[in-house]
Amino acid sequence: MDVGLDHFQHFGDPYCNSPSSSFLPEGVSIHLWDIEETDRWDIEETDYQTFSHIQHATPLASAELIFREGIKKFSISDSGVASGSGPLNHPARGMEVVWFGPSFPGPPPEIGPALGNVTFNLPVSFLVDLIEKKGYSCYWIENYMFFYIVASRFLITKKDMPLLKKYNPFLSERGPWLAKTGQFWAQTTCNLGKQERRVNLELMIDFDEDCLQTISNLWTISVRWPLRSNGAKVGSR
């Protein structure tokens, strides 16, 4: 299904009752929709958590391949707008990326996706270098909402994609990913449709070949044990 090209910067309905849906606000915050329809639209400091590293979590079998062959990019394969099941004319459709998320202390959440037992960790200074020194841009792709979770997704790429919603974490004051006071912050909760939801920050990084070849010199590797209730997701993500 095709949609108008202008819809890639602002679309969807965060209040729909579907078990899963995708939306992207017109402003710079998840909360900036119709204020009268939102129970609490102002973002508070308690909605955020700092992080000093990002991590790529993967099952043991996939980690073994990374050890042998290096990390590789894969096509977006879930139900988001940039996946193969999304709009045919989406600018990011078919792109190959590596998924990362913030690394918080403690075990994985009790409920929600568990993406594997092995994590490849990079300091946030690596992200700073990509955006400020190496010519990468950041685009807010969507907020994919399933049950009580909102996956706030950003594409980081060297490609110029003017049809997408550009995002700068160093300038944003209210978005789901902030860089301020010398730290990186990820939004972890939001209130949509009078219901508090967990926010997962997801970074889809379109590395160039040079980064793919040298990234192993920068990461640290750790092992975790996701709770039995959510299990480990098998796949290449």
VMD Tcl script that draws the C-alpha trace (Angstrom):
set ca {
  {0.00 0.00 0.00}
  {1.36 3.42 -0.98}
  {0.75 6.59 1.02}
  {1.39 10.23 0.18}
  {5.04 11.20 0.39}
  {4.31 13.92 2.94}
  {2.90 11.32 5.34}
  {6.30 9.96 6.30}
  {6.94 12.93 8.62}
  {3.60 12.92 10.45}
  {1.07 10.09 10.46}
  {-1.02 7.72 12.51}
  {-3.24 7.83 15.58}
  {-1.69 7.19 19.03}
  {-5.15 6.65 20.52}
  {-6.36 3.84 18.26}
  {-7.51 0.61 19.92}
  {-5.64 -1.73 17.60}
  {-3.26 -4.18 19.36}
  {-0.44 -2.76 17.21}
  {-0.18 0.48 15.27}
  {2.39 3.04 14.14}
  {2.37 6.81 14.53}
  {4.71 9.79 14.26}
  {3.89 13.16 15.83}
  {4.03 16.45 13.98}
  {6.09 18.01 16.77}
  {9.26 16.85 18.50}
  {7.60 14.95 21.33}
  {5.51 11.78 21.60}
  {3.09 13.82 23.70}
  {2.52 16.73 21.30}
  {-0.82 15.74 19.81}
  {-4.22 17.12 20.76}
  {-3.53 18.25 24.32}
  {-7.20 18.11 25.29}
  {-7.34 14.40 24.42}
  {-4.22 13.54 26.40}
  {-4.36 13.00 30.15}
  {-0.80 14.24 30.75}
  {1.06 15.78 27.84}
  {3.94 17.46 29.63}
  {7.10 15.35 29.85}
  {8.69 15.06 33.28}
  {12.26 14.22 34.23}
  {11.09 10.95 35.78}
  {10.05 9.76 32.30}
  {13.75 9.48 31.32}
  {16.76 7.39 32.19}
  {20.40 8.12 31.39}
  {22.61 5.68 29.50}
  {26.32 5.60 28.71}
  {26.35 2.69 26.24}
  {24.22 1.32 23.44}
  {23.90 -2.42 22.87}
  {23.14 -4.87 20.09}
  {21.51 -7.90 21.74}
  {21.44 -11.18 19.86}
  {20.99 -14.95 20.47}
  {24.03 -17.13 21.09}
  {24.01 -18.66 17.60}
  {23.99 -15.24 15.93}
  {26.71 -14.00 18.28}
  {28.93 -16.87 17.16}
  {28.56 -15.72 13.55}
  {29.47 -12.16 14.56}
  {32.61 -13.46 16.28}
  {33.60 -15.31 13.09}
  {32.48 -12.96 10.34}
  {31.87 -9.57 11.94}
  {28.60 -7.76 12.43}
  {26.35 -7.47 9.36}
  {23.40 -5.34 8.34}
  {19.99 -6.91 7.65}
  {16.78 -5.69 6.09}
  {14.10 -4.38 8.45}
  {11.82 -7.38 8.80}
  {9.23 -6.61 11.47}
  {5.83 -4.91 11.10}
  {7.05 -1.31 11.13}
  {6.53 1.26 8.38}
  {10.03 0.74 6.93}
  {9.71 -3.05 6.75}
  {8.81 -5.16 3.75}
  {5.18 -5.12 4.88}
  {5.10 -1.31 5.13}
  {4.22 1.28 2.46}
  {5.79 0.40 -0.89}
  {7.12 3.93 -1.35}
  {8.63 4.42 2.11}
  {12.13 5.94 1.65}
  {13.69 3.49 4.13}
  {12.02 0.38 2.73}
  {14.59 -2.29 1.95}
  {17.40 -0.59 3.89}
  {19.81 -2.83 5.75}
  {20.64 -1.79 9.32}
  {22.01 -2.99 12.64}
  {19.66 -2.57 15.61}
  {20.87 -1.00 18.84}
  {19.20 0.22 22.01}
  {20.32 1.92 25.23}
  {22.02 -0.25 27.81}
  {20.38 0.20 31.21}
  {21.58 -1.44 34.43}
  {19.77 -4.51 35.69}
  {18.03 -7.43 33.92}
  {15.86 -7.10 30.76}
  {12.20 -6.10 31.36}
  {9.95 -8.83 32.77}
  {7.52 -8.42 29.87}
  {8.44 -7.55 26.31}
  {10.88 -8.56 23.59}
  {14.04 -10.28 24.73}
  {16.45 -10.06 21.83}
  {19.13 -12.44 23.05}
  {21.71 -13.45 25.61}
  {24.80 -11.75 24.17}
  {25.19 -7.97 23.93}
  {27.74 -6.03 21.88}
  {28.19 -2.70 23.66}
  {29.42 0.65 22.34}
  {29.96 3.89 24.28}
  {27.64 6.78 23.45}
  {30.71 8.71 22.27}
  {30.53 6.42 19.24}
  {27.10 7.88 18.39}
  {28.41 11.41 18.91}
  {31.21 10.75 16.41}
  {28.79 9.31 13.83}
  {26.49 12.33 13.94}
  {28.92 15.18 14.60}
  {32.09 14.04 12.81}
  {31.34 11.30 10.28}
  {28.42 12.79 8.37}
  {25.57 10.61 9.64}
  {22.07 12.04 10.01}
  {19.29 10.91 12.32}
  {15.65 10.44 11.25}
  {12.67 9.70 13.46}
  {10.97 6.88 11.57}
  {8.01 5.95 13.74}
  {6.63 5.03 17.13}
  {5.50 1.44 16.83}
  {2.90 0.75 19.51}
  {2.06 -2.78 20.60}
  {0.04 -3.50 23.71}
  {1.43 -1.12 26.38}
  {4.85 -0.62 24.73}
  {5.87 2.19 22.36}
  {9.01 1.45 20.30}
  {10.40 4.84 19.33}
  {12.58 4.19 16.26}
  {15.36 6.28 14.75}
  {17.32 5.66 11.57}
  {20.97 6.78 11.57}
  {22.46 6.90 8.09}
  {24.79 8.82 5.78}
  {22.07 8.83 3.10}
  {20.20 12.08 2.51}
  {16.50 11.30 3.05}
  {14.59 14.61 2.84}
  {11.17 12.91 2.91}
  {11.79 11.61 6.42}
  {11.51 13.48 9.73}
  {14.97 14.69 10.71}
  {15.82 14.56 14.40}
  {18.70 16.02 16.40}
  {19.07 14.60 19.93}
  {21.54 17.38 20.76}
  {18.93 20.08 20.16}
  {15.70 18.34 21.18}
  {14.20 19.31 24.54}
  {11.18 17.00 24.64}
  {11.80 14.05 22.35}
  {12.30 10.38 23.28}
  {16.08 10.62 22.83}
  {17.99 13.57 24.31}
  {21.61 14.65 24.72}
  {21.93 17.27 27.44}
  {24.08 18.08 30.48}
  {26.82 15.95 28.96}
  {24.68 12.79 29.07}
  {22.36 10.79 26.81}
  {18.79 10.28 27.99}
  {16.14 7.83 26.76}
  {12.46 8.28 27.44}
  {11.19 5.20 29.25}
  {7.51 6.00 29.88}
  {4.78 8.06 28.24}
  {1.08 8.62 28.71}
  {-1.10 8.12 25.64}
  {-4.84 7.72 25.65}
  {-4.89 8.05 29.45}
  {-2.70 4.93 29.72}
  {0.91 4.83 30.83}
  {3.11 2.95 28.37}
  {6.70 1.83 28.36}
  {8.92 3.49 25.74}
  {11.72 1.50 24.08}
  {14.33 3.57 22.25}
  {15.43 1.67 19.11}
  {18.30 2.82 16.87}
  {18.56 1.44 13.33}
  {22.12 2.19 12.19}
  {23.01 2.05 8.50}
  {26.77 1.65 8.93}
  {29.08 2.35 6.02}
  {31.64 -0.32 5.13}
  {34.44 1.38 7.05}
  {32.44 1.31 10.30}
  {31.47 -2.33 9.78}
  {35.13 -3.24 9.41}
  {36.37 -1.33 12.45}
  {33.50 -1.50 14.94}
  {34.83 -4.68 16.57}
  {37.81 -2.65 17.82}
  {35.46 -0.50 19.90}
  {32.85 -2.77 21.44}
  {32.79 -4.73 24.66}
  {30.84 -7.98 24.91}
  {28.68 -9.19 27.77}
  {26.33 -12.08 28.46}
  {22.94 -11.76 30.10}
  {20.20 -14.19 30.94}
  {16.71 -12.94 29.94}
  {13.90 -14.02 32.22}
  {12.29 -17.33 31.33}
  {8.93 -15.53 30.97}
  {9.99 -13.62 27.86}
  {12.65 -15.93 26.37}
  {15.24 -15.10 23.74}
  {14.17 -14.08 20.29}
  {15.78 -16.16 17.57}
  {16.79 -14.19 14.51}
  {19.34 -11.92 12.92}
  {18.29 -8.69 14.57}
}
mol new
graphics top color blue
foreach p $ca { graphics top sphere $p radius 0.5 }
foreach p [lrange $ca 0 end-1] q [lrange $ca 1 end] { graphics top cylinder $p $q radius 0.2 }
display resetview
